[in-house]
Amino acid sequence: MILPASDATLLGRIWSPVEQGPCVVTVREGRVFDITSAAAPLVRDICEMADPVAYIRATEGVDMGSAEALSANAADLSKPHFLAPCDLQSVKACGVTFASSMVERVIEEQAAGDPLKAQEIRNRIGARIGDSLNNIIPGSTESNKVKEALIEEGLWSQYLEVGIGPDAEVFSKAQILSSVGQGAYVGLHPISKWNNPEPEVVLAVSSGGRIVGATLGNDVNLRDIEGRSALLLSKAKDNNASCAIGPMIRLFDESFTLDDVRHAELDLIVTGKDGFILNGHSSMAQISRDPEDLVRQTCGRHHQYPDGFMLFLGTLFAPTQDRDHAGEGFTHKLDDVVEISSPMLGTLTNTVRLSTDCTEWTFGVSHLMRNLAQRNLI
């Protein structure tokens, strides 16, 4: 099943070939209902409501078919299929929020994007840094002492700065409306030779900074590109189909709260056509910064998001399992199937292709506004 428990209040989007545009949907007993209306033509509009759950429950909608059938349509874009569940929200991401993944970012930097050097560096400093950073609160007196010690040993890194320093790393992951959804292809920039999926929880946040729900995301990571230089972050992170979100936003209600997000467990399975299988796990209980702190560092008096935003919270997962050759670790191959799942958020499944082979992103904000106007929704 791609969706969480039947009592979940879900909010998402599908592409309607009839309307030649997106529809806002919810799910009831496994059936997808179109709840698009002039009162709320966008997911953004519902997330801005004082009580989005009450609105969804009170809106009858039109039955569009089963969630499983719509998920299966992803290979045929002429049929109704799931889109990323956000529309006008900015797509932001936090990096280096877990100690283990922080160590891997340091190793990437030290290896300058060379996977052959990574294992040597991992053996030399990885365990030592990981052990010394366990349970440290970023920006605390204790973290400052660790920082000073690492500087003395020549091991300090810009990744450690955002990992245990006072300021979180927050960057723009994808352009508005460019994220792909359940079942879609995810894209790798063709210049990358060392890359991996990043299974993450993604928060849905209103313009006022209120966290209204959560979903799953794949923050596709090009380890060699970012490893060469942190200044290549945008090139590594924001490419055609490089951001997957879904299957749907689970809104906070009586059965699901932010505390559930804080203790969420994510599983990852990568299945290759070559028979290779990678299993991974990410536990939100081990995050170094609280989700509310990451939201505060993203928006506030210093930065506003009038249409709200989606916020990737980072990942504990950092693959070191060798795929082809000893010491080279994991990297994607074309047609890998990536499944990210959580009992409370469902399953997000995508297939890996090159960004240059994925469907071009051509439906932007101007196209959305014209489409909604033609449908008399705005």
Long-range contacts (C-beta under 8 A, 24 or more apart in sequence): 1-68, 1-346, 1-347, 2-67, 2-68, 2-71, 2-182, 2-247, 2-346, 2-347, 2-348, 2-349, 3-27, 3-30, 3-67, 3-247, 3-248, 3-346, 4-250, 4-342, 4-343, 4-344, 4-345, 4-346, 5-255, 5-343, 5-344, 6-30, 7-255, 8-250, 8-255, 8-256, 8-344, 9-53, 9-56, 9-57, 9-250, 9-251, 9-253, 9-256, 10-248, 10-249, 10-250, 10-251, 11-43, 11-46, 11-47, 11-52, 11-56, 11-85, 11-213, 11-248, 11-249, 11-251, 12-43, 12-82, 12-83, 12-85, 12-181, 12-246, 12-247, 12-248, 12-249, 13-43, 13-82, 13-83, 13-84, 13-85, 13-86, 13-87, 13-181, 14-64, 14-70, 14-80, 14-81, 14-82, 14-83, 15-77, 15-80, 15-81, 15-82, 15-83, 16-80, 17-78, 17-79, 17-80, 19-371, 19-375, 20-371, 21-363, 21-367, 21-368, 21-371, 21-372, 21-375, 22-83, 22-87, 22-368, 22-371, 23-64, 25-61, 25-64, 25-248, 26-56, 26-59, 26-61, 27-67, 27-248, 30-66, 30-67, 30-68, 31-63, 31-64, 31-65, 31-66, 31-67, 32-63, 32-64, 32-65, 32-66, 32-67, 32-70, 33-60, 33-61, 33-62, 33-63, 33-64, 34-61, 34-62, 34-64, 35-59, 35-60, 35-61, 36-377, 37-377, 38-376, 38-377, 38-378, 41-372, 41-375, 41-377, 41-378, 42-87, 42-88, 42-372, 43-85, 43-86, 43-87, 43-88, 43-89, 43-249, 44-86, 44-87, 44-88, 44-89, 44-307, 44-308, 47-89, 47-204, 47-205, 47-206, 47-212, 47-213, 47-249, 47-308, 48-206, 48-207, 48-308, 52-212, 52-251, 53-251, 53-252, 53-253, 56-251, 67-247, 71-182, 71-183, 71-247, 71-349, 72-183, 73-183, 74-181, 74-182, 74-183, 74-184, 75-183, 77-359, 81-181, 81-183, 82-181, 82-182, 82-183, 82-184, 82-246, 82-247, 82-248, 83-180, 83-181, 84-179, 84-180, 84-181, 84-243, 84-244, 84-245, 84-246, 85-181, 85-204, 85-215, 85-245, 85-246, 85-247, 85-248, 85-249, 86-179, 86-204, 86-245, 86-249, 86-310, 87-176, 87-177, 87-368, 88-176, 88-177, 88-307, 88-308, 88-365, 88-368, 89-176, 89-204, 89-205, 89-305, 89-307, 89-308, 89-309, 89-310, 90-172, 90-176, 90-305, 90-307, 90-308, 90-309, 90-310, 91-172, 91-173, 91-174, 91-175, 91-176, 91-178, 91-179, 91-243, 91-245, 91-309, 91-310, 91-312, 92-170, 92-171, 92-172, 92-173, 92-298, 92-309, 92-310, 92-311, 92-312, 93-170, 93-171, 93-172, 93-173, 93-200, 93-219, 93-237, 93-311, 93-312, 93-314, 94-168, 94-169, 94-170, 94-289, 94-294, 94-298, 94-311, 94-312, 94-313, 94-314, 95-162, 95-169, 95-171, 95-314, 96-159, 96-162, 96-163, 96-169, 96-314, 97-163, 97-168, 97-169, 97-287, 97-288, 97-289, 97-294, 97-313, 97-314, 97-315, 98-282, 98-286, 98-287, 98-288, 98-314, 98-315, 98-316, 99-130, 99-133, 99-134, 99-136, 99-163, 99-286, 99-288, 100-130, 100-286, 100-316, 100-318, 101-314, 101-315, 101-316, 101-317, 101-318, 102-129, 102-133, 102-159, 102-160, 102-163, 102-164, 102-288, 103-129, 103-130, 103-133, 103-318, 104-318, 104-320, 105-157, 105-159, 105-163, 105-226, 106-155, 106-157, 106-159, 106-160, 108-223, 108-226, 108-227, 109-157, 109-158, 109-159, 109-227, 109-230, 110-157, 111-227, 112-227, 112-228, 113-194, 113-223, 113-224, 113-225, 113-226, 113-227, 113-228, 114-224, 114-227, 115-194, 115-223, 115-224, 115-327, 115-328, 115-329, 115-331, 116-327, 116-328, 118-329, 119-320, 119-327, 119-328, 119-329, 120-327, 122-320, 125-155, 129-155, 129-160, 133-163, 133-164, 136-164, 136-288, 137-288, 138-163, 138-164, 138-165, 138-166, 138-168, 138-288, 138-289, 139-164, 139-165, 139-166, 139-167, 158-230, 159-230, 163-288, 164-288, 167-297, 168-289, 168-293, 168-294, 168-297, 170-294, 170-297, 170-298, 171-233, 171-234, 171-237, 172-234, 172-238, 173-219, 173-237, 173-238, 173-243, 173-312, 174-238, 174-242, 174-243, 175-238, 175-361, 176-307, 176-364, 176-365, 177-361, 177-363, 177-364, 177-365, 177-368, 178-240, 178-243, 178-361, 179-243, 179-244, 179-245, 179-310, 180-241, 180-243, 180-244, 180-245, 180-350, 180-358, 181-244, 181-245, 181-246, 181-247, 182-246, 182-247, 182-348, 182-349, 182-350, 183-349, 183-350, 184-241, 184-244, 184-350, 185-241, 185-350, 185-351, 185-352, 185-353, 185-357, 185-358, 185-359, 186-218, 186-220, 186-241, 186-242, 186-244, 186-338, 186-350, 186-351, 186-352, 186-353, 186-358, 187-220, 187-239, 187-240, 187-241, 187-242, 187-352, 187-353, 187-354, 187-355, 187-356, 187-357, 187-358, 188-220, 188-222, 188-239, 188-242, 188-332, 188-352, 188-353, 188-354, 188-355, 189-222, 189-225, 189-235, 189-236, 189-239, 189-242, 189-354, 189-355, 190-354, 190-355, 190-356, 191-225, 192-222, 192-223, 192-224, 192-225, 192-236, 193-224, 193-331, 194-222, 194-223, 194-224, 194-227, 194-329, 194-331, 195-220, 195-221, 195-222, 195-223, 195-224, 195-331, 195-332, 196-221, 196-223, 196-319, 196-330, 196-331, 196-332, 197-221, 197-268, 197-270, 197-317, 197-332, 197-338, 197-340, 198-315, 198-317, 199-266, 199-267, 199-268, 199-280, 199-282, 199-315, 199-317, 199-340, 200-266, 200-282, 200-312, 200-313, 200-314, 200-315, 201-261, 201-264, 201-266, 201-284, 201-291, 201-312, 201-313, 201-342, 201-345, 202-245, 202-310, 202-311, 202-312, 202-313, 203-261, 203-291, 203-295, 203-310, 203-311, 203-313, 204-249, 204-251, 204-308, 204-310, 205-295, 205-298, 205-299, 205-305, 205-308, 205-309, 205-310, 205-311, 206-308, 207-304, 207-305, 207-306, 207-307, 207-308, 209-295, 209-296, 209-299, 209-300, 211-252, 211-258, 211-291, 211-292, 211-295, 212-249, 212-251, 212-252, 213-249, 213-250, 213-251, 213-252, 213-256, 214-249, 214-250, 214-261, 214-264, 214-345, 215-245, 215-246, 215-247, 215-248, 215-249, 215-250, 215-310, 215-345, 215-348, 216-245, 216-246, 216-247, 216-266, 216-340, 216-341, 216-342, 216-345, 216-346, 216-347, 216-348, 217-243, 217-244, 217-245, 217-246, 217-310, 217-312, 217-340, 217-348, 218-243, 218-244, 218-338, 218-340, 218-348, 218-350, 219-243, 219-312, 219-315, 220-244, 223-331, 239-355, 240-355, 240-356, 240-358, 240-360, 240-361, 241-353, 241-355, 241-358, 241-359, 241-361, 242-355, 244-348, 244-350, 245-310, 245-348, 246-346, 246-348, 247-346, 247-347, 247-348, 248-346, 250-344, 250-345, 250-346, 256-344, 258-291, 258-292, 260-344, 261-291, 262-287, 262-290, 262-291, 264-342, 264-344, 264-345, 265-342, 265-343, 266-315, 266-317, 266-340, 266-341, 266-342, 267-339, 267-340, 267-341, 267-342, 268-317, 268-338, 268-339, 268-340, 268-341, 269-338, 269-339, 269-341, 270-330, 270-332, 270-336, 270-337, 270-338, 270-339, 271-336, 271-337, 271-339, 272-323, 272-333, 272-335, 272-336, 272-337, 273-333, 273-335, 273-336, 274-333, 276-323, 276-333, 278-319, 278-321, 278-323, 278-330, 280-317, 280-319, 281-316, 281-317, 282-315, 282-316, 282-317, 283-316, 284-313, 286-316, 287-313, 287-314, 287-316
